[in-house]
Amino acid sequence: MQTQPDRNSIVGYVVSTWPRLSQTFVLNEILALERMGLPICIYSTKDPDGEPVHADIAQVRAEVIYLSAGSHWMQIVLANLRLALIRPVRYLKNVFRAVCYRRGTARHFFQAVYLANLLRRAPVGHLHAHFATGPALVAMFTSWLTGIPYSFTAHARDIYVDTQPELLRAEMEHARAVITVSHYNRDYLLRHISPASNARVRCVYNGLDLSQFPFRSPREMDLGPPVILSVARLIEKKGFRDLIEACSLLEERGRSFQLEIIGAGPLRPVLEAQIERLRLNNRVRLLGAQPQEIVRRAYQRASIFVLPCVIAADGDRDGIPTALLEAMASGTPVISTPVSGVPEVITSERNGILIQPGDPVMLADALDKLLADSQLRNRLARAARVNVEKRFTIDRSARQLLTLFQGGGDASFV
């Protein structure tokens, strides 16, 4: 007979939307921790929006509870009234703390009160949030109300754009631990946000389940035009305008190729107009958002993977793009740029190629070089797989997180 987990054994994961197609790293992390025996409950601050979902979602055993005001407004109101009546001093004190940061935090505080009410009957001993935006706020406010410790993972836009520095500093300084996905991010957080948090900020790379990404040697090009692949949201920091411009240069040089871009996002109309203007309709395909099983097959048929990251006008930038790791694991030689944490993954000319951001000519030259040299593609791809196997597996990352959740502050972190 299975015993009921004690209060200190369950970790409550606070996420923005469950499930979310673009957040495979959260799904992989939860599945790996569950395989290691960690009981998890998922708390989502938003309802799902109807986008496609990954088939692997069906493997998640964790219960999912939604905290969204749209579908649970009555429960949120009742939870807040209950706490205000039973513990008026505690309630008003924490309302004041929350609204002191900015007006937009009130909604997350009300959700936190609802979550705190749920946790009265749930054996959760630690909260972990993904993203320093709403999820980390809900975790921090819930911790204030319940005393349950929390940690959070900060990724990219939530660090550089979406979270005000004073709010991010508060989240860091109240947390048991702060995880981030690159040393570049860690250095930024300690230098610009909270130098006092040095002891609690850890770098844990997003890891891959390598059983889902079998290595295949780079594809030969005698069965039709070689496929250049990119996988990302259609947003400025991914550098897609530079990629399409580089493809126009490749066509002028007489290169045979097909560019496939998997992903959805606000820049799609802009990219469609660029493709039309450059007369690349027969060369470039925007395939939209796709579930992970289709993305994995795309890596297998691609000859080159490209993600020419840039720093966006508003300061947004990547942490370490998961798609880069997936392509490297799959045996697809990669081209990217030395933006943020990318050089922690790719050493140029050793396991990939790095070009300067915002330089379509240099990108076209790198593509030309790889398309022309099968031995180079093979050498880079094999070295990339070795690098991923050594440093970027999900089991390695999950073990580090498990040690942290269980209170082990001296674990070996990358």
C-alpha positions as a printed Julia matrix, in Angstrom:
414×3 Matrix{Float64}:
   0.0    0.0     0.0
   1.38   3.39   -1.02
   1.97   5.74    1.91
   0.83   9.35    1.9
   3.78  11.73    1.31
   4.69  13.82    4.32
   4.39  17.59    4.22
   8.02  18.11    3.33
   8.02  15.74    0.33
   5.75  17.47   -2.23
   6.95  20.39   -4.34
   4.35  22.79   -5.67
   5.29  24.04   -9.14
   3.88  27.5    -9.88
   3.77  28.16  -13.64
   2.2   30.79  -15.86
   0.17  28.5   -18.13
  -0.12  24.73  -18.08
   0.4   23.23  -20.56
   2.45  25.63  -22.71
   3.8   24.53  -26.08
   6.9   26.76  -25.98
   7.94  25.66  -22.48
   9.2   22.14  -23.12
  11.92  22.75  -20.53
   9.3   22.9   -17.75
   7.65  19.72  -18.97
  11.0   17.89  -19.21
  11.98  19.04  -15.74
   8.75  17.87  -14.12
   8.87  14.49  -15.86
  12.49  13.94  -14.78
  11.76  14.85  -11.16
   8.75  12.53  -11.13
  10.94   9.7   -12.46
  13.24  10.35   -9.5
  10.3    9.87   -7.15
   9.51  13.48   -6.29
   5.77  14.12   -5.8
   4.7   17.33   -7.54
   1.54  19.43   -7.7
   1.25  22.02  -10.47
  -0.39  25.41   -9.86
  -1.08  27.41  -13.02
  -1.79  31.14  -12.79
  -3.55  31.13  -16.19
  -5.91  28.79  -18.0
  -4.64  27.04  -21.16
  -5.31  29.04  -24.32
  -6.14  26.23  -26.74
  -2.75  25.92  -28.47
  -1.45  22.44  -29.44
   0.03  20.36  -26.63
   2.92  17.91  -26.54
   2.04  14.22  -26.39
   4.39  13.86  -23.39
   1.95  15.89  -21.28
   0.02  12.64  -20.83
   2.98  11.2   -18.88
   2.78  13.84  -16.13
   1.32  12.38  -12.93
   1.05  15.67  -11.02
  -2.35  17.12  -10.22
  -2.93  20.47  -11.95
  -4.8   23.23  -10.11
  -5.67  26.52  -11.8
  -5.48  29.82   -9.94
  -6.83  32.02  -12.72
  -9.31  34.71  -11.81
 -11.32  34.05  -14.96
 -12.46  30.58  -13.92
 -11.92  30.72  -10.14
 -12.86  34.27   -9.23
 -15.4   33.2    -6.63
 -12.95  30.91   -4.84
 -10.33  33.69   -4.9
 -12.78  36.19   -3.42
 -13.88  33.77   -0.7
 -10.29  32.87    0.2
  -9.39  36.55    0.56
 -12.5   37.28    2.66
 -11.76  34.29    4.87
  -8.19  35.36    5.59
  -9.2   39.0     6.07
 -11.78  37.93    8.69
  -9.74  35.27   10.47
  -6.28  36.89   10.3
  -6.95  40.59    9.59
  -3.55  41.82   10.76
  -1.64  39.26    8.68
  -3.85  39.91    5.67
  -3.57  43.7     5.75
   0.16  43.58    6.45
   0.8   41.47    3.38
  -1.62  43.45    1.21
   0.41  46.52    2.08
   3.71  44.75    1.31
   2.38  43.6    -2.05
   0.98  46.91   -3.27
   4.12  48.76   -2.2
   5.93  47.23   -5.17
   3.49  48.3    -7.89
  -0.21  48.23   -8.66
   0.06  45.27  -11.01
   1.02  42.93   -8.18
  -2.43  43.01   -6.54
  -3.87  40.35   -8.85
  -1.02  37.99   -8.03
  -1.44  38.65   -4.33
  -5.11  37.66   -4.48
  -4.11  34.47   -6.31
  -1.5   33.82   -3.63
  -4.14  34.06   -0.91
  -6.2   31.48   -2.8
  -3.14  29.24   -3.11
  -2.33  29.67    0.58
  -5.87  28.58    1.38
  -5.46  25.48   -0.8
  -2.16  24.65    0.89
  -3.86  24.4     4.29
  -5.03  20.95    3.15
  -2.13  20.01    0.83
   1.14  18.4     1.96
   3.39  20.84    0.09
   6.7   21.67    1.72
   8.33  23.79   -0.99
   7.17  26.02   -3.85
   9.12  26.43   -7.08
   8.11  28.95   -9.73
   9.15  29.21  -13.36
   9.74  32.82  -14.45
  10.28  35.89  -12.3
   6.98  37.39  -13.45
   3.57  36.3   -12.1
   4.6   32.79  -10.98
   7.47  34.01   -8.78
   5.27  36.76   -7.34
   2.57  34.25   -6.44
   5.19  31.99   -4.84
   6.72  34.86   -2.85
   3.37  36.16   -1.58
   2.24  32.63   -0.71
   5.46  32.11    1.23
   4.81  35.29    3.18
   1.36  34.02    4.09
   2.24  30.4     4.89
   5.92  30.25    5.77
   6.49  27.62    3.05
   9.86  28.36    1.42
  10.08  29.04   -2.29
  12.57  29.16   -5.11
  12.2   30.25   -8.71
  13.87  29.86  -12.08
  14.57  33.07  -14.0
  14.97  32.58  -17.73
  15.35  35.51  -20.13
  12.69  38.13  -20.87
  11.5   37.92  -17.26
  14.97  39.11  -16.2
  15.71  41.76  -18.8
  12.31  43.27  -19.64
   9.22  42.1   -17.79
  10.16  42.42  -14.11
  11.01  45.74  -12.51
  14.45  45.62  -10.85
  13.15  46.4    -7.36
  10.55  43.63   -7.65
  13.08  41.12   -8.97
  15.42  42.1    -6.12
  12.69  41.38   -3.57
  11.92  38.01   -5.15
  15.61  37.09   -5.04
  16.21  38.21   -1.49
  13.16  36.42   -0.04
  13.76  33.14   -1.9
  15.51  30.09   -0.51
  17.26  29.81   -3.88
  17.24  31.45   -7.29
  17.89  29.3   -10.34
  18.84  30.67  -13.7
  19.69  28.93  -16.94
  23.07  30.42  -17.83
  26.12  31.89  -16.15
  25.53  35.01  -18.23
  22.15  35.44  -16.5
  23.65  34.71  -13.09
  26.34  37.36  -13.55
  23.74  39.88  -14.68
  21.45  39.22  -11.7
  24.29  39.57   -9.2
  25.84  42.62  -10.85
  22.69  44.61  -11.63
  19.92  43.35   -9.37
  21.06  41.89   -6.04
  24.77  41.48   -5.25
  23.73  40.4    -1.74
  22.12  37.24   -3.17
  25.37  35.67   -4.33
  25.07  32.61   -2.07
  21.57  31.71   -3.24
  21.8   32.23   -7.02
  22.63  29.04   -8.91
  23.06  28.22  -12.59
  21.24  25.06  -13.61
  21.12  24.48  -17.33
  17.89  23.38  -19.0
  18.47  19.71  -19.72
  17.31  17.33  -22.42
  15.97  13.81  -22.25
  18.42  12.4   -24.76
  16.31   9.29  -25.34
  13.96  11.61  -27.27
  16.76  12.96  -29.48
  18.63  10.06  -31.08
  21.81  11.13  -32.83
  21.95  10.83  -36.62
  24.88  11.87  -38.73
  24.21  15.02  -40.78
  22.09  14.33  -43.83
  23.58  13.94  -47.27
  22.2   16.3   -49.88
  21.47  14.04  -52.84
  17.73  13.67  -52.15
  16.57  17.18  -52.93
  17.36  20.67  -51.61
  19.01  20.65  -48.17
  16.75  21.81  -45.35
  17.88  24.72  -43.19
  15.79  24.6   -40.02
  14.99  27.07  -37.26
  12.68  26.56  -34.28
  11.6   29.45  -32.07
   8.86  31.94  -31.37
   8.57  34.58  -34.07
   9.9   37.47  -32.01
  12.68  40.0   -32.51
  15.38  38.39  -30.36
  15.45  35.23  -32.48
  16.94  37.11  -35.45
  14.63  35.75  -38.14
  14.8   38.87  -40.31
  18.56  38.37  -40.56
  18.05  34.71  -41.43
  15.6   35.47  -44.24
  17.93  38.18  -45.58
  20.82  35.67  -45.53
  18.67  33.22  -47.49
  18.12  35.87  -50.13
  21.9   36.17  -50.46
  22.21  32.39  -50.74
  19.73  32.34  -53.59
  21.65  35.08  -55.38
  24.72  32.85  -55.12
  22.84  29.98  -56.74
  22.63  27.78  -53.64
  19.92  25.11  -53.49
  18.13  25.01  -50.13
  14.78  25.08  -48.32
  14.34  27.12  -45.12
  11.74  25.87  -42.64
  10.84  27.95  -39.57
   8.75  26.28  -36.87
   7.09  28.63  -34.42
   4.35  31.19  -33.95
   4.49  34.76  -32.76
   3.73  38.43  -33.4
   6.37  38.88  -36.11
   4.72  36.48  -38.55
   3.1   39.22  -40.71
   6.42  41.09  -40.84
   8.32  37.96  -41.88
   5.68  37.05  -44.47
   6.02  40.51  -46.0
   9.81  40.18  -46.07
   9.57  36.76  -47.75
   7.23  38.22  -50.35
   9.42  41.28  -50.97
  12.54  39.13  -51.46
  10.63  36.68  -53.66
  11.5   33.73  -51.44
   8.06  32.12  -51.32
   9.45  28.96  -52.93
  12.43  28.88  -50.56
  11.06  29.79  -47.12
   8.2   28.12  -45.26
   6.7   29.38  -41.99
   5.24  26.22  -40.47
   3.65  27.7   -37.33
   3.7   26.18  -33.86
   4.13  22.4   -33.8
   4.07  19.78  -31.02
   7.39  18.4   -29.86
   7.08  15.08  -31.68
   6.92  16.91  -35.03
   9.8   19.19  -34.06
  11.96  16.15  -33.25
  11.32  14.73  -36.71
  12.24  18.08  -38.25
  15.68  17.94  -36.64
  16.2   14.52  -38.17
  15.6   15.67  -41.74
  17.42  19.03  -41.48
  20.95  19.56  -42.82
  21.64  22.69  -40.74
  19.98  24.36  -37.77
  20.19  28.15  -37.45
  19.17  30.5   -34.66
  20.8   33.93  -35.21
  19.89  35.47  -31.84
  20.09  39.22  -31.27
  19.45  41.56  -28.36
  16.07  43.15  -29.05
  15.45  46.88  -28.97
  13.76  46.6   -25.56
  16.72  44.64  -24.12
  15.13  41.2   -24.43
  17.53  38.35  -25.13
  17.73  34.6   -24.8
  19.06  32.6   -21.89
  20.18  29.47  -23.7
  17.67  28.48  -26.39
  16.44  24.94  -25.79
  16.07  24.4   -29.53
  19.83  24.83  -29.97
  20.46  21.99  -27.52
  17.84  19.81  -29.2
  19.41  20.3   -32.63
  22.9   19.6   -31.27
  21.69  16.42  -29.61
  20.0   15.28  -32.83
  23.1   15.53  -35.0
  22.13  18.72  -36.83
  25.11  21.12  -37.13
  24.23  24.51  -35.69
  24.86  28.18  -36.41
  24.08  30.87  -33.85
  25.47  34.09  -32.35
  27.44  34.84  -29.17
  24.46  36.48  -27.43
  23.91  35.95  -23.7
  24.48  32.29  -22.74
  24.94  30.83  -26.23
  28.78  30.73  -25.97
  28.34  28.49  -22.91
  26.99  25.89  -25.33
  28.77  26.53  -28.63
  32.49  26.94  -29.16
  32.8   28.24  -32.69
  34.41  25.87  -35.2
  34.53  23.15  -32.53
  30.88  22.11  -32.03
  29.05  24.73  -34.08
  29.57  28.08  -35.74
  29.05  31.5   -34.13
  28.62  34.61  -36.25
  28.14  38.22  -35.22
  24.51  39.15  -34.45
  22.7   41.32  -36.96
  25.01  40.38  -39.86
  23.11  38.64  -42.71
  26.21  38.55  -44.94
  28.27  36.73  -42.32
  25.33  34.38  -41.72
  25.05  33.63  -45.46
  28.79  32.91  -45.55
  28.48  30.48  -42.63
  25.55  28.71  -44.27
  27.44  28.53  -47.54
  30.45  27.06  -45.75
  28.43  24.32  -44.06
  26.38  23.49  -47.14
  29.58  23.0   -49.12
  31.51  20.87  -46.6
  30.01  17.56  -45.47
  33.09  16.68  -43.4
  32.76  19.92  -41.42
  29.06  19.28  -40.82
  29.83  15.8   -39.55
  32.7   16.92  -37.28
  30.7   19.75  -35.69
  27.64  17.56  -35.19
  29.53  14.78  -33.42
  31.33  17.22  -31.12
  28.03  18.93  -30.32
  26.39  15.66  -29.28
  29.3   14.88  -26.94
  28.96  18.32  -25.36
  25.23  17.88  -24.76
  25.73  14.39  -23.3
  28.34  15.72  -20.88
  26.69  18.94  -19.68
  23.04  19.28  -20.71
  21.11  16.16  -19.75
  17.82  16.47  -17.9
  18.87  13.92  -15.28
  21.89  16.04  -14.37
  19.77  19.17  -14.03
  16.98  17.39  -12.16
  19.4   15.93   -9.59
  20.67  19.42   -8.84
  17.13  20.73   -8.4
  16.09  17.77   -6.26
  18.99  18.41   -3.89
  17.98  22.06   -3.64
  14.29  21.28   -3.01
  15.27  18.89   -0.24
  17.27  21.61    1.5
  20.76  20.7     0.37
  22.51  24.01   -0.02
  25.93  22.55   -0.8
  25.04  20.6    -3.95
  27.42  20.78   -6.87
  25.92  23.22   -9.34
  27.3   24.09  -12.75
